[in-house]
Amino acid sequence: MKFTKAITNTLGMLLFVSASFTFAQSTGLARALVTQGDVSIPNREAIIDNVKVIPAGTSGWHTHPGEESTYVSDGNLVLLVAGQPERKLAAGEGFVISAGVVHNIRNEGSKSVNLISVYVVEKGKPLASPAPAPKN
């Protein structure tokens, strides 16, 4: 019984990792967790990620269950936020996105963009949820 449960858990984890990797490949974006931990706000946690966006890659339209603060450490990108004009960002610049705001990033350059993202989000919820493209 324990062996069957272990196999089931392992297969589930492999499926999750495979699906995450496929999503990252299909959009051209990959996240690497740096750390995560509790914060002083009840039912919230902080997550720090290194994010890489390949040339022509996008994050796809999505939202977060909390705030996002991102620093562009290398490269140039276009930030798209529902209801706002496109914003071009270069290395050394950053942006903040409020909880639930539909947004997307796009790498229009010829080299990868590297980002450092800090999220303060609701515990137990997916870090990002797909959202339909806004009609601007």
Residue, then its C-alpha position, 0 to 999 in steps of 0.5 A: m500500500k505504501f509503495t503504491k502511494a509512493i508511486t502515485n505521489t511520484l507520478g503526480m509530482l513528475l506530471f506537475v513538473s512536466a506541465s510547469f516545464t511545458f508552460a515555461q517552454s511554450t511562453g519562453l519564460a522560466r522561473a527559478l525559486v530563490t526563496q519563500g517564507d512567511v511575512s507579518i501579514p496573516n495568510r500571506e507569504a513572500i516569494i522571490d524568483n529569478v525569471k528569464v524571458i527568452p527572445a520573443g518570449t512572453s509571460g502570457w496574460h495573467t494575474h497574481p493573488g498578491e503584489e508583484s515587485t520586479y527588477v529588470s537585472d539584464g535586457n529590455l522588455v515591454l510591460l503590458v498592463a490592462g487599461q494602460p499604455e505599453r511601457k518599455l523597461a531596460a536593465g536597472e528599472g522595475f515595476v510594481i503590479s497590484a493584486g489581481v491586475v491583468h498583465n503580460i511581459r514581452n521580450e522584443g530584444s535579441k537576448s534574454v531578459n533576466l528579472i528578479s521578482v518579489y511577490v507577497v501573495e495569499k498562501g495556498k494559491p497559485l503564484a500566477s493564474p492565466a487571464p484573458a487578454p484585455k480589450n484595450 
